[in-house]
Amino acid sequence: MKFSSEESFFDAQPMFVCDQSTLKILDVNNAAVSILGYPKKYFYKKRVVDLGTQKSLNELDASLKAHKGQIS
């Protein structure tokens, strides 16, 4: 039952799987589809940087630089 509740938690949060080098979106969960209001296929034509505000993009850039070589 614990796994089910943990799974529900992550299903409620919009999540994206993207290519590390290109930032192209490879997959999204149902929460991202529901909250952002686009079909899954819409995201597959985008990069994660196409969806953010300038502030969030700056934060993403800083995070990627800080973790360079650590993400697999």
PDB file with SEQRES, HELIX, SHEET and CRYST1 records, atoms N, CA, C and O in Angstrom:
SEQRES   1 A   72  MET LYS PHE SER SER GLU GLU SER PHE PHE ASP ALA GLN          
SEQRES   2 A   72  PRO MET PHE VAL CYS ASP GLN SER THR LEU LYS ILE LEU          
SEQRES   3 A   72  ASP VAL ASN ASN ALA ALA VAL SER ILE LEU GLY TYR PRO          
SEQRES   4 A   72  LYS LYS TYR PHE TYR LYS LYS ARG VAL VAL ASP LEU GLY          
SEQRES   5 A   72  THR GLN LYS SER LEU ASN GLU LEU ASP ALA SER LEU LYS          
SEQRES   6 A   72  ALA HIS LYS GLY GLN ILE SER                                  
HELIX    1 AA1 LYS A    2  ALA A   12  1                                  11    
HELIX    2 AA2 ASN A   30  LEU A   36  1                                   7    
HELIX    3 AA3 LYS A   40  PHE A   43  1                                   4    
HELIX    4 AA4 VAL A   48  ASP A   50  5                                   3    
HELIX    5 AA5 GLN A   54  ALA A   66  1                                  13    
SHEET    1 AA1 2 PHE A  16  CYS A  18  0                                        
SHEET    2 AA1 2 ILE A  25  VAL A  28 -1                                        
CRYST1    1.000    1.000    1.000  90.00  90.00  90.00 P 1           1          
ATOM      1  N   MET A   1       0.826  -1.200   0.000  1.00  0.00           N  
ATOM      2  CA  MET A   1       0.000   0.000   0.000  1.00  0.00           C  
ATOM      3  C   MET A   1       0.867   1.260   0.000  1.00  0.00           C  
ATOM      4  O   MET A   1       0.471   2.286  -0.553  1.00  0.00           O  
ATOM      5  N   LYS A   2       2.042   1.185   0.614  1.00  0.00           N  
ATOM      6  CA  LYS A   2       2.914   2.347   0.644  1.00  0.00           C  
ATOM      7  C   LYS A   2       3.301   2.774  -0.773  1.00  0.00           C  
ATOM      8  O   LYS A   2       3.289   3.964  -1.091  1.00  0.00           O  
ATOM      9  N   PHE A   3       3.639   1.814  -1.614  1.00  0.00           N  
ATOM     10  CA  PHE A   3       4.011   2.132  -2.989  1.00  0.00           C  
ATOM     11  C   PHE A   3       2.883   2.870  -3.697  1.00  0.00           C  
ATOM     12  O   PHE A   3       3.124   3.827  -4.432  1.00  0.00           O  
ATOM     13  N   SER A   4       1.671   2.427  -3.474  1.00  0.00           N  
ATOM     14  CA  SER A   4       0.521   3.056  -4.121  1.00  0.00           C  
ATOM     15  C   SER A   4       0.382   4.514  -3.702  1.00  0.00           C  
ATOM     16  O   SER A   4       0.101   5.369  -4.541  1.00  0.00           O  
ATOM     17  N   SER A   5       0.573   4.813  -2.418  1.00  0.00           N  
ATOM     18  CA  SER A   5       0.443   6.195  -1.960  1.00  0.00           C  
ATOM     19  C   SER A   5       1.599   7.043  -2.479  1.00  0.00           C  
ATOM     20  O   SER A   5       1.402   8.211  -2.813  1.00  0.00           O  
ATOM     21  N   GLU A   6       2.807   6.471  -2.553  1.00  0.00           N  
ATOM     22  CA  GLU A   6       3.937   7.207  -3.116  1.00  0.00           C  
ATOM     23  C   GLU A   6       3.704   7.469  -4.602  1.00  0.00           C  
ATOM     24  O   GLU A   6       4.009   8.550  -5.105  1.00  0.00           O  
ATOM     25  N   GLU A   7       3.172   6.488  -5.284  1.00  0.00           N  
ATOM     26  CA  GLU A   7       2.878   6.639  -6.705  1.00  0.00           C  
ATOM     27  C   GLU A   7       1.850   7.748  -6.916  1.00  0.00           C  
ATOM     28  O   GLU A   7       1.972   8.540  -7.851  1.00  0.00           O  
ATOM     29  N   SER A   8       0.846   7.805  -6.058  1.00  0.00           N  
ATOM     30  CA  SER A   8      -0.176   8.852  -6.158  1.00  0.00           C  
ATOM     31  C   SER A   8       0.429  10.229  -5.955  1.00  0.00           C  
ATOM     32  O   SER A   8       0.028  11.188  -6.614  1.00  0.00           O  
ATOM     33  N   PHE A   9       1.401  10.333  -5.040  1.00  0.00           N  
ATOM     34  CA  PHE A   9       2.063  11.615  -4.798  1.00  0.00           C  
ATOM     35  C   PHE A   9       2.754  12.095  -6.066  1.00  0.00           C  
ATOM     36  O   PHE A   9       2.593  13.248  -6.466  1.00  0.00           O  
ATOM     37  N   PHE A  10       3.518  11.220  -6.696  1.00  0.00           N  
ATOM     38  CA  PHE A  10       4.245  11.616  -7.897  1.00  0.00           C  
ATOM     39  C   PHE A  10       3.309  11.852  -9.072  1.00  0.00           C  
ATOM     40  O   PHE A  10       3.600  12.686  -9.929  1.00  0.00           O  
ATOM     41  N   ASP A  11       2.205  11.143  -9.132  1.00  0.00           N  
ATOM     42  CA  ASP A  11       1.240  11.363 -10.201  1.00  0.00           C  
ATOM     43  C   ASP A  11       0.597  12.740 -10.097  1.00  0.00           C  
ATOM     44  O   ASP A  11       0.135  13.284 -11.100  1.00  0.00           O  
ATOM     45  N   ALA A  12       0.562  13.308  -8.897  1.00  0.00           N  
ATOM     46  CA  ALA A  12      -0.052  14.620  -8.700  1.00  0.00           C  
ATOM     47  C   ALA A  12       0.886  15.760  -9.103  1.00  0.00           C  
ATOM     48  O   ALA A  12       0.438  16.891  -9.294  1.00  0.00           O  
ATOM     49  N   GLN A  13       2.172  15.473  -9.233  1.00  0.00           N  
ATOM     50  CA  GLN A  13       3.164  16.484  -9.578  1.00  0.00           C  
ATOM     51  C   GLN A  13       3.497  16.401 -11.069  1.00  0.00           C  
ATOM     52  O   GLN A  13       3.814  15.319 -11.563  1.00  0.00           O  
ATOM     53  N   PRO A  14       3.432  17.511 -11.791  1.00  0.00           N  
ATOM     54  CA  PRO A  14       3.828  17.464 -13.201  1.00  0.00           C  
ATOM     55  C   PRO A  14       5.301  17.064 -13.313  1.00  0.00           C  
ATOM     56  O   PRO A  14       6.163  17.664 -12.671  1.00  0.00           O  
ATOM     57  N   MET A  15       5.576  16.066 -14.117  1.00  0.00           N  
ATOM     58  CA  MET A  15       6.951  15.603 -14.294  1.00  0.00           C  
ATOM     59  C   MET A  15       7.253  15.433 -15.773  1.00  0.00           C  
ATOM     60  O   MET A  15       6.398  15.053 -16.573  1.00  0.00           O  
ATOM     61  N   PHE A  16       8.489  15.725 -16.099  1.00  0.00           N  
ATOM     62  CA  PHE A  16       8.967  15.635 -17.471  1.00  0.00           C  
ATOM     63  C   PHE A  16      10.233  14.797 -17.498  1.00  0.00           C  
ATOM     64  O   PHE A  16      11.081  14.912 -16.614  1.00  0.00           O  
ATOM     65  N   VAL A  17      10.355  13.963 -18.502  1.00  0.00           N  
ATOM     66  CA  VAL A  17      11.599  13.249 -18.773  1.00  0.00           C  
ATOM     67  C   VAL A  17      12.164  13.903 -20.017  1.00  0.00           C  
ATOM     68  O   VAL A  17      11.498  13.976 -21.050  1.00  0.00           O  
ATOM     69  N   CYS A  18      13.405  14.381 -19.913  1.00  0.00           N  
ATOM     70  CA  CYS A  18      13.977  15.054 -21.071  1.00  0.00           C  
ATOM     71  C   CYS A  18      15.400  14.587 -21.330  1.00  0.00           C  
ATOM     72  O   CYS A  18      16.085  14.096 -20.433  1.00  0.00           O  
ATOM     73  N   ASP A  19      15.826  14.751 -22.570  1.00  0.00           N  
ATOM     74  CA  ASP A  19      17.187  14.427 -22.962  1.00  0.00           C  
ATOM     75  C   ASP A  19      18.121  15.434 -22.302  1.00  0.00           C  
ATOM     76  O   ASP A  19      17.902  16.642 -22.395  1.00  0.00           O  
ATOM     77  N   GLN A  20      19.153  14.944 -21.641  1.00  0.00           N  
ATOM     78  CA  GLN A  20      20.047  15.812 -20.887  1.00  0.00           C  
ATOM     79  C   GLN A  20      20.800  16.800 -21.772  1.00  0.00           C  
ATOM     80  O   GLN A  20      21.020  17.941 -21.365  1.00  0.00           O  
ATOM     81  N   SER A  21      21.190  16.396 -22.941  1.00  0.00           N  
ATOM     82  CA  SER A  21      21.990  17.289 -23.776  1.00  0.00           C  
ATOM     83  C   SER A  21      21.150  18.281 -24.578  1.00  0.00           C  
ATOM     84  O   SER A  21      21.577  19.416 -24.789  1.00  0.00           O  
ATOM     85  N   THR A  22      19.966  17.873 -25.026  1.00  0.00           N  
ATOM     86  CA  THR A  22      19.143  18.762 -25.853  1.00  0.00           C  
ATOM     87  C   THR A  22      17.985  19.395 -25.093  1.00  0.00           C  
ATOM     88  O   THR A  22      17.407  20.384 -25.544  1.00  0.00           O  
ATOM     89  N   LEU A  23      17.648  18.827 -23.942  1.00  0.00           N  
ATOM     90  CA  LEU A  23      16.501  19.224 -23.122  1.00  0.00           C  
ATOM     91  C   LEU A  23      15.172  18.976 -23.829  1.00  0.00           C  
ATOM     92  O   LEU A  23      14.141  19.513 -23.422  1.00  0.00           O  
ATOM     93  N   LYS A  24      15.194  18.163 -24.889  1.00  0.00           N  
ATOM     94  CA  LYS A  24      13.966  17.786 -25.590  1.00  0.00           C  
ATOM     95  C   LYS A  24      13.131  16.889 -24.679  1.00  0.00           C  
ATOM     96  O   LYS A  24      13.653  15.963 -24.059  1.00  0.00           O  
ATOM     97  N   ILE A  25      11.843  17.169 -24.605  1.00  0.00           N  
ATOM     98  CA  ILE A  25      10.941  16.391 -23.755  1.00  0.00           C  
ATOM     99  C   ILE A  25      10.682  15.039 -24.405  1.00  0.00           C  
ATOM    100  O   ILE A  25      10.267  14.955 -25.561  1.00  0.00           O  
ATOM    101  N   LEU A  26      10.937  13.984 -23.638  1.00  0.00           N  
ATOM    102  CA  LEU A  26      10.751  12.619 -24.115  1.00  0.00           C  
ATOM    103  C   LEU A  26       9.461  12.004 -23.596  1.00  0.00           C  
ATOM    104  O   LEU A  26       8.862  11.154 -24.255  1.00  0.00           O  
ATOM    105  N   ASP A  27       9.031  12.438 -22.407  1.00  0.00           N  
ATOM    106  CA  ASP A  27       7.795  11.910 -21.828  1.00  0.00           C  
ATOM    107  C   ASP A  27       7.300  12.860 -20.747  1.00  0.00           C  
ATOM    108  O   ASP A  27       8.083  13.616 -20.171  1.00  0.00           O  
ATOM    109  N   VAL A  28       6.018  12.820 -20.478  1.00  0.00           N  
ATOM    110  CA  VAL A  28       5.393  13.599 -19.407  1.00  0.00           C  
ATOM    111  C   VAL A  28       4.381  12.706 -18.709  1.00  0.00           C  
ATOM    112  O   VAL A  28       3.878  11.744 -19.289  1.00  0.00           O  
ATOM    113  N   ASN A  29       4.090  13.037 -17.455  1.00  0.00           N  
ATOM    114  CA  ASN A  29       3.073  12.250 -16.757  1.00  0.00           C  
ATOM    115  C   ASN A  29       1.691  12.880 -16.942  1.00  0.00           C  
ATOM    116  O   ASN A  29       1.557  13.960 -17.518  1.00  0.00           O  
ATOM    117  N   ASN A  30       0.686  12.195 -16.452  1.00  0.00           N  
ATOM    118  CA  ASN A  30      -0.698  12.665 -16.610  1.00  0.00           C  
ATOM    119  C   ASN A  30      -0.947  13.991 -15.906  1.00  0.00           C  
ATOM    120  O   ASN A  30      -1.774  14.784 -16.356  1.00  0.00           O  
ATOM    121  N   ALA A  31      -0.238  14.241 -14.800  1.00  0.00           N  
ATOM    122  CA  ALA A  31      -0.420  15.509 -14.087  1.00  0.00           C  
ATOM    123  C   ALA A  31       0.013  16.687 -14.959  1.00  0.00           C  
ATOM    124  O   ALA A  31      -0.645  17.727 -14.960  1.00  0.00           O  
ATOM    125  N   ALA A  32       1.101  16.535 -15.691  1.00  0.00           N  
ATOM    126  CA  ALA A  32       1.553  17.612 -16.580  1.00  0.00           C  
ATOM    127  C   ALA A  32       0.511  17.882 -17.658  1.00  0.00           C  
ATOM    128  O   ALA A  32       0.222  19.034 -17.982  1.00  0.00           O  
ATOM    129  N   VAL A  33      -0.042  16.824 -18.202  1.00  0.00           N  
ATOM    130  CA  VAL A  33      -1.077  16.960 -19.232  1.00  0.00           C  
ATOM    131  C   VAL A  33      -2.302  17.664 -18.657  1.00  0.00           C  
ATOM    132  O   VAL A  33      -2.841  18.586 -19.269  1.00  0.00           O  
ATOM    133  N   SER A  34      -2.731  17.230 -17.496  1.00  0.00           N  
ATOM    134  CA  SER A  34      -3.935  17.777 -16.873  1.00  0.00           C  
ATOM    135  C   SER A  34      -3.755  19.235 -16.444  1.00  0.00           C  
ATOM    136  O   SER A  34      -4.605  20.078 -16.729  1.00  0.00           O  
ATOM    137  N   ILE A  35      -2.665  19.524 -15.769  1.00  0.00           N  
ATOM    138  CA  ILE A  35      -2.453  20.866 -15.222  1.00  0.00           C  
ATOM    139  C   ILE A  35      -2.154  21.888 -16.317  1.00  0.00           C  
ATOM    140  O   ILE A  35      -2.662  23.009 -16.281  1.00  0.00           O  
ATOM    141  N   LEU A  36      -1.331  21.500 -17.290  1.00  0.00           N  
ATOM    142  CA  LEU A  36      -0.961  22.445 -18.341  1.00  0.00           C  
ATOM    143  C   LEU A  36      -1.962  22.487 -19.489  1.00  0.00           C  
ATOM    144  O   LEU A  36      -1.971  23.432 -20.277  1.00  0.00           O  
ATOM    145  N   GLY A  37      -2.805  21.460 -19.582  1.00  0.00           N  
ATOM    146  CA  GLY A  37      -3.904  21.488 -20.541  1.00  0.00           C  
ATOM    147  C   GLY A  37      -3.556  21.174 -21.985  1.00  0.00           C  
ATOM    148  O   GLY A  37      -4.302  21.535 -22.895  1.00  0.00           O  
ATOM    149  N   TYR A  38      -2.450  20.515 -22.202  1.00  0.00           N  
ATOM    150  CA  TYR A  38      -2.054  20.126 -23.560  1.00  0.00           C  
ATOM    151  C   TYR A  38      -2.015  18.607 -23.662  1.00  0.00           C  
ATOM    152  O   TYR A  38      -1.769  17.929 -22.664  1.00  0.00           O  
ATOM    153  N   PRO A  39      -2.252  18.062 -24.850  1.00  0.00           N  
ATOM    154  CA  PRO A  39      -2.115  16.610 -25.014  1.00  0.00           C  
ATOM    155  C   PRO A  39      -0.634  16.220 -24.960  1.00  0.00           C  
ATOM    156  O   PRO A  39       0.245  17.046 -25.207  1.00  0.00           O  
ATOM    157  N   LYS A  40      -0.372  14.955 -24.636  1.00  0.00           N  
ATOM    158  CA  LYS A  40       1.015  14.491 -24.533  1.00  0.00           C  
ATOM    159  C   LYS A  40       1.822  14.803 -25.790  1.00  0.00           C  
ATOM    160  O   LYS A  40       2.977  15.218 -25.700  1.00  0.00           O  
ATOM    161  N   LYS A  41       1.222  14.606 -26.953  1.00  0.00           N  
ATOM    162  CA  LYS A  41       1.985  14.794 -28.192  1.00  0.00           C  
ATOM    163  C   LYS A  41       2.466  16.234 -28.366  1.00  0.00           C  
ATOM    164  O   LYS A  41       3.446  16.471 -29.073  1.00  0.00           O  
ATOM    165  N   TYR A  42       1.795  17.196 -27.736  1.00  0.00           N  
ATOM    166  CA  TYR A  42       2.237  18.588 -27.780  1.00  0.00           C  
ATOM    167  C   TYR A  42       3.629  18.724 -27.164  1.00  0.00           C  
ATOM    168  O   TYR A  42       4.490  19.421 -27.701  1.00  0.00           O  
ATOM    169  N   PHE A  43       3.835  18.055 -26.040  1.00  0.00           N  
ATOM    170  CA  PHE A  43       5.097  18.176 -25.317  1.00  0.00           C  
ATOM    171  C   PHE A  43       6.261  17.556 -26.075  1.00  0.00           C  
ATOM    172  O   PHE A  43       7.397  18.011 -25.942  1.00  0.00           O  
ATOM    173  N   TYR A  44       5.993  16.523 -26.868  1.00  0.00           N  
ATOM    174  CA  TYR A  44       7.060  15.818 -27.572  1.00  0.00           C  
ATOM    175  C   TYR A  44       7.716  16.674 -28.652  1.00  0.00           C  
ATOM    176  O   TYR A  44       8.780  16.321 -29.161  1.00  0.00           O  
ATOM    177  N   LYS A  45       7.102  17.775 -28.998  1.00  0.00           N  
ATOM    178  CA  LYS A  45       7.664  18.700 -29.989  1.00  0.00           C  
ATOM    179  C   LYS A  45       8.420  19.847 -29.314  1.00  0.00           C  
ATOM    180  O   LYS A  45       8.928  20.744 -29.987  1.00  0.00           O  
ATOM    181  N   LYS A  46       8.493  19.813 -27.990  1.00  0.00           N  
ATOM    182  CA  LYS A  46       9.062  20.924 -27.230  1.00  0.00           C  
ATOM    183  C   LYS A  46      10.325  20.509 -26.485  1.00  0.00           C  
ATOM    184  O   LYS A  46      10.614  19.327 -26.298  1.00  0.00           O  
ATOM    185  N   ARG A  47      11.060  21.529 -26.073  1.00  0.00           N  
ATOM    186  CA  ARG A  47      12.151  21.340 -25.125  1.00  0.00           C  
ATOM    187  C   ARG A  47      11.660  21.903 -23.797  1.00  0.00           C  
ATOM    188  O   ARG A  47      10.781  22.765 -23.771  1.00  0.00           O  
ATOM    189  N   VAL A  48      12.213  21.427 -22.720  1.00  0.00           N  
ATOM    190  CA  VAL A  48      11.749  21.876 -21.408  1.00  0.00           C  
ATOM    191  C   VAL A  48      11.892  23.396 -21.270  1.00  0.00           C  
ATOM    192  O   VAL A  48      11.120  24.023 -20.546  1.00  0.00           O  
ATOM    193  N   VAL A  49      12.859  23.982 -21.947  1.00  0.00           N  
ATOM    194  CA  VAL A  49      13.047  25.436 -21.872  1.00  0.00           C  
ATOM    195  C   VAL A  49      11.950  26.210 -22.592  1.00  0.00           C  
ATOM    196  O   VAL A  49      11.807  27.414 -22.383  1.00  0.00           O  
ATOM    197  N   ASP A  50      11.182  25.540 -23.428  1.00  0.00           N  
ATOM    198  CA  ASP A  50      10.069  26.202 -24.117  1.00  0.00           C  
ATOM    199  C   ASP A  50       8.876  26.440 -23.197  1.00  0.00           C  
ATOM    200  O   ASP A  50       7.965  27.194 -23.542  1.00  0.00           O  
ATOM    201  N   LEU A  51       8.876  25.809 -22.039  1.00  0.00           N  
ATOM    202  CA  LEU A  51       7.709  25.863 -21.160  1.00  0.00           C  
ATOM    203  C   LEU A  51       7.863  26.790 -19.966  1.00  0.00           C  
ATOM    204  O   LEU A  51       6.882  27.067 -19.276  1.00  0.00           O  
ATOM    205  N   GLY A  52       9.060  27.272 -19.708  1.00  0.00           N  
ATOM    206  CA  GLY A  52       9.296  28.001 -18.471  1.00  0.00           C  
ATOM    207  C   GLY A  52       9.315  29.506 -18.603  1.00  0.00           C  
ATOM    208  O   GLY A  52       9.371  30.060 -19.701  1.00  0.00           O  
ATOM    209  N   THR A  53       9.267  30.151 -17.450  1.00  0.00           N  
ATOM    210  CA  THR A  53       9.450  31.597 -17.367  1.00  0.00           C  
ATOM    211  C   THR A  53      10.949  31.876 -17.352  1.00  0.00           C  
ATOM    212  O   THR A  53      11.742  30.955 -17.157  1.00  0.00           O  
ATOM    213  N   GLN A  54      11.342  33.104 -17.551  1.00  0.00           N  
ATOM    214  CA  GLN A  54      12.770  33.434 -17.537  1.00  0.00           C  
ATOM    215  C   GLN A  54      13.393  33.073 -16.190  1.00  0.00           C  
ATOM    216  O   GLN A  54      14.513  32.562 -16.146  1.00  0.00           O  
ATOM    217  N   LYS A  55      12.688  33.330 -15.102  1.00  0.00           N  
ATOM    218  CA  LYS A  55      13.209  33.007 -13.772  1.00  0.00           C  
ATOM    219  C   LYS A  55      13.422  31.503 -13.631  1.00  0.00           C  
ATOM    220  O   LYS A  55      14.468  31.066 -13.151  1.00  0.00           O  
ATOM    221  N   SER A  56      12.437  30.714 -14.045  1.00  0.00           N  
ATOM    222  CA  SER A  56      12.580  29.266 -13.910  1.00  0.00           C  
ATOM    223  C   SER A  56      13.675  28.735 -14.833  1.00  0.00           C  
ATOM    224  O   SER A  56      14.354  27.768 -14.490  1.00  0.00           O  
ATOM    225  N   LEU A  57      13.852  29.353 -15.996  1.00  0.00           N  
ATOM    226  CA  LEU A  57      14.917  28.933 -16.904  1.00  0.00           C  
ATOM    227  C   LEU A  57      16.289  29.247 -16.324  1.00  0.00           C  
ATOM    228  O   LEU A  57      17.223  28.460 -16.480  1.00  0.00           O  
ATOM    229  N   ASN A  58      16.418  30.392 -15.656  1.00  0.00           N  
ATOM    230  CA  ASN A  58      17.677  30.732 -14.994  1.00  0.00           C  
ATOM    231  C   ASN A  58      17.985  29.733 -13.882  1.00  0.00           C  
ATOM    232  O   ASN A  58      19.133  29.322 -13.710  1.00  0.00           O  
ATOM    233  N   GLU A  59      16.959  29.346 -13.130  1.00  0.00           N  
ATOM    234  CA  GLU A  59      17.141  28.363 -12.061  1.00  0.00           C  
ATOM    235  C   GLU A  59      17.519  27.000 -12.635  1.00  0.00           C  
ATOM    236  O   GLU A  59      18.380  26.313 -12.085  1.00  0.00           O  
ATOM    237  N   LEU A  60      16.889  26.609 -13.726  1.00  0.00           N  
ATOM    238  CA  LEU A  60      17.220  25.345 -14.379  1.00  0.00           C  
ATOM    239  C   LEU A  60      18.661  25.368 -14.868  1.00  0.00           C  
ATOM    240  O   LEU A  60      19.396  24.401 -14.672  1.00  0.00           O  
ATOM    241  N   ASP A  61      19.069  26.453 -15.496  1.00  0.00           N  
ATOM    242  CA  ASP A  61      20.434  26.579 -16.000  1.00  0.00           C  
ATOM    243  C   ASP A  61      21.447  26.460 -14.865  1.00  0.00           C  
ATOM    244  O   ASP A  61      22.449  25.757 -14.996  1.00  0.00           O  
ATOM    245  N   ALA A  62      21.191  27.139 -13.762  1.00  0.00           N  
ATOM    246  CA  ALA A  62      22.095  27.077 -12.612  1.00  0.00           C  
ATOM    247  C   ALA A  62      22.163  25.661 -12.046  1.00  0.00           C  
ATOM    248  O   ALA A  62      23.239  25.185 -11.686  1.00  0.00           O  
ATOM    249  N   SER A  63      21.033  25.002 -11.970  1.00  0.00           N  
ATOM    250  CA  SER A  63      20.989  23.633 -11.452  1.00  0.00           C  
ATOM    251  C   SER A  63      21.741  22.671 -12.366  1.00  0.00           C  
ATOM    252  O   SER A  63      22.488  21.818 -11.886  1.00  0.00           O  
ATOM    253  N   LEU A  64      21.552  22.799 -13.667  1.00  0.00           N  
ATOM    254  CA  LEU A  64      22.256  21.928 -14.615  1.00  0.00           C  
ATOM    255  C   LEU A  64      23.764  22.141 -14.543  1.00  0.00           C  
ATOM    256  O   LEU A  64      24.529  21.180 -14.619  1.00  0.00           O  
ATOM    257  N   LYS A  65      24.195  23.389 -14.399  1.00  0.00           N  
ATOM    258  CA  LYS A  65      25.627  23.674 -14.286  1.00  0.00           C  
ATOM    259  C   LYS A  65      26.190  23.110 -12.989  1.00  0.00           C  
ATOM    260  O   LYS A  65      27.299  22.575 -12.973  1.00  0.00           O  
ATOM    261  N   ALA A  66      25.435  23.226 -11.906  1.00  0.00           N  
ATOM    262  CA  ALA A  66      25.895  22.730 -10.607  1.00  0.00           C  
ATOM    263  C   ALA A  66      26.018  21.210 -10.584  1.00  0.00           C  
ATOM    264  O   ALA A  66      26.855  20.664  -9.865  1.00  0.00           O  
ATOM    265  N   HIS A  67      25.193  20.533 -11.363  1.00  0.00           N  
ATOM    266  CA  HIS A  67      25.179  19.069 -11.351  1.00  0.00           C  
ATOM    267  C   HIS A  67      25.793  18.458 -12.606  1.00  0.00           C  
ATOM    268  O   HIS A  67      25.619  17.268 -12.867  1.00  0.00           O  
ATOM    269  N   LYS A  68      26.502  19.258 -13.375  1.00  0.00           N  
ATOM    270  CA  LYS A  68      27.087  18.761 -14.633  1.00  0.00           C  
ATOM    271  C   LYS A  68      27.968  17.540 -14.354  1.00  0.00           C  
ATOM    272  O   LYS A  68      28.821  17.565 -13.467  1.00  0.00           O  
ATOM    273  N   GLY A  69      27.751  16.501 -15.104  1.00  0.00           N  
ATOM    274  CA  GLY A  69      28.513  15.274 -14.949  1.00  0.00           C  
ATOM    275  C   GLY A  69      27.977  14.337 -13.884  1.00  0.00           C  
ATOM    276  O   GLY A  69      28.449  13.207 -13.762  1.00  0.00           O  
ATOM    277  N   GLN A  70      26.997  14.786 -13.108  1.00  0.00           N  
ATOM    278  CA  GLN A  70      26.430  13.959 -12.043  1.00  0.00           C  
ATOM    279  C   GLN A  70      25.097  13.350 -12.436  1.00  0.00           C  
ATOM    280  O   GLN A  70      24.632  12.413 -11.787  1.00  0.00           O  
ATOM    281  N   ILE A  71      24.481  13.859 -13.477  1.00  0.00           N  
ATOM    282  CA  ILE A  71      23.163  13.392 -13.892  1.00  0.00           C  
ATOM    283  C   ILE A  71      23.337  12.318 -14.952  1.00  0.00           C  
ATOM    284  O   ILE A  71      24.101  12.479 -15.904  1.00  0.00           O  
ATOM    285  N   SER A  72      22.614  11.219 -14.771  1.00  0.00           N  
ATOM    286  CA  SER A  72      22.708  10.159 -15.787  1.00  0.00           C  
ATOM    287  C   SER A  72      21.340   9.744 -16.247  1.00  0.00           C  
ATOM    288  O   SER A  72      21.216   8.864 -17.099  1.00  0.00           O  
TER     289      SER A  72                                                      
END                                                                             
